[in-house]
């Protein structure tokens, strides 16, 4: 994500140069920035386990906080965040369990990351003026589809971002 933030800084410079500082800054503040975060980090962790699960969640959240604050300093104010799905239910993770069931440890980490991200975003929205967000609980959305395959799910993901009011 660090590289993407650097690329955004370049794009920001181009936008403000083309539109002028005030118009460019206004456009950036009114824009929405959507992220799907942490899945690659969690998959890497699952197969390497370089630290405790608690430390992994802390490190990922702290790193994410730095990037969000950097984007905020560049003018971003509205964020749509797609958190971690139940990666313990993906085929690769299931292939590594006895009986091919979902890996509970991986899924517990995905849920822990969502809680940590939620706390981070609440903190940022209370400390950074104009910071607004919506956090999609991709874990619950996906597990609902897995556990209720014949259910009506066509609107569950879109509804998540409909409530942004930003």
C-alpha positions in Angstrom: 0.0 0.0 0.0 3.0 2.3 0.5 3.6 2.4 -3.2 0.0 3.2 -3.9 0.1 6.1 -1.5 3.2 7.4 -3.3 1.4 7.0 -6.6 -1.6 8.9 -5.2 0.8 11.7 -4.1 1.9 12.0 -7.7 -1.7 12.0 -9.0 -2.6 14.6 -6.4 0.1 16.8 -7.7 -1.1 16.4 -11.3 -4.7 17.1 -10.3 -3.9 20.3 -8.3 -1.6 21.4 -11.2 -4.4 21.0 -13.8 -7.3 22.3 -11.7 -5.5 24.7 -9.4 -4.8 24.2 -5.8 -8.3 25.1 -4.4 -10.3 23.2 -7.0 -8.0 20.2 -6.9 -8.0 20.0 -3.1 -11.8 20.3 -3.1 -12.1 17.4 -5.6 -9.8 15.2 -3.5 -11.8 15.9 -0.3 -15.1 15.1 -2.0 -13.8 11.9 -3.6 -14.2 8.4 -2.1 -11.2 6.1 -1.7 -12.1 2.4 -1.7 -9.7 -0.3 -0.3 -9.7 -4.0 0.0 -7.0 -4.7 2.6 -5.1 -7.3 4.4 -5.9 -10.5 2.4 -2.4 -11.0 1.0 -0.9 -10.2 4.4 -3.1 -12.7 6.1 -2.3 -15.4 3.5 1.4 -14.8 3.9 1.0 -15.0 7.7 -0.9 -18.2 7.5 1.9 -20.0 5.7 4.9 -18.4 7.5 3.7 -17.6 11.0 6.6 -15.2 11.8 5.0 -13.8 14.9 2.0 -14.4 17.3 -1.5 -13.8 15.9 -1.9 -10.9 18.3 1.3 -9.3 17.1 0.2 -9.8 13.4 -3.1 -8.0 14.0 -1.3 -5.1 15.8 1.4 -4.8 13.1 -1.2 -4.9 10.3 -3.4 -2.3 12.0 -0.5 0.0 12.8 0.8 -0.1 9.3 -2.6 0.5 7.9 -3.0 3.5 10.2 0.2 5.1 8.9 -1.1 4.7 5.3 -4.5 6.1 6.1 -3.0 9.1 7.9 -0.7 9.7 4.9 -3.7 9.7 2.5 -5.5 12.0 4.8 -2.6 14.4 4.8 -2.8 14.4 1.0 -6.4 15.4 1.1 -8.4 12.1 1.2 -11.3 12.3 3.6 -13.9 9.6 2.6 -12.9 5.9 2.8 -14.8 2.7 1.9 -12.9 -0.2 3.5 -13.4 -3.8 2.5 -12.1 -5.9 5.4 -10.9 -9.5 5.4 -13.1 -12.3 4.2 -13.0 -15.8 5.8 -9.7 -16.8 4.2 -9.7 -20.0 6.2 -12.5 -21.1 3.9 -10.6 -20.5 0.6 -9.5 -23.7 -1.2 -5.8 -23.4 -0.4 -6.5 -23.0 3.3 -9.1 -25.8 3.3 -6.6 -28.1 1.5 -4.2 -27.8 4.4 -6.8 -28.9 7.1 -7.9 -32.4 8.0 -11.1 -33.1 6.2 -10.9 -30.0 4.0 -12.9 -27.9 6.5 -12.4 -24.1 7.0 -9.3 -23.3 9.0 -10.6 -21.7 12.3 -7.3 -20.1 13.1 -7.2 -18.2 9.9 -10.8 -17.2 10.2 -10.3 -16.0 13.8 -7.5 -13.8 12.6 -9.7 -12.3 9.9 -12.4 -11.5 12.5 -9.7 -10.1 14.8 -8.4 -7.8 12.1 -11.9 -6.5 11.3 -12.4 -5.6 15.0 -9.0 -3.9 15.1 -9.7 -2.0 11.8 -13.1 -0.9 13.2 -11.4 0.5 16.3 -8.8 2.2 14.3 -11.3 3.8 12.0 -13.5 5.0 14.9 -10.4 6.6 16.4 -9.3 8.3 13.2 -12.8 9.6 12.6 -12.9 11.1 16.1 -9.4 12.7 15.8 -9.1 13.7 12.1 -11.4 16.5 11.1 -13.6 15.4 8.2 -12.5 11.7 8.2 -15.4 9.6 7.2 -15.6 5.8 6.5 -17.6 2.8 6.0 -16.1 -0.6 6.9 -17.6 -3.6 5.0 -17.6 -6.7 7.1 -16.7 -9.1 4.3 -16.2 -11.9 6.7 -19.9 -11.9 7.7 -21.1 -11.3 4.2 -19.1 -14.2 2.8 -20.0 -16.6 5.7 -23.7 -15.7 5.2 -23.4 -16.9 1.6 -21.4 -20.0 2.6 -23.8 -21.0 5.4 -27.0 -20.1 3.4 -26.2 -20.9 -0.2 -29.8 -20.7 -1.4 -30.5 -17.4 0.4 -31.1 -14.0 -1.3 -27.6 -12.3 -1.1 -27.7 -10.0 -4.2 -27.8 -6.8 -2.2 -25.8 -7.6 0.9 -22.5 -6.2 -0.3 -23.9 -3.1 -2.0 -26.0 -2.3 1.1 -22.7 -2.0 3.0 -21.6 1.1 1.1 -25.1 2.5 0.6 -25.1 3.7 4.3 -22.0 5.9 3.8 -23.9 9.2 3.7 -20.8 10.9 2.5 
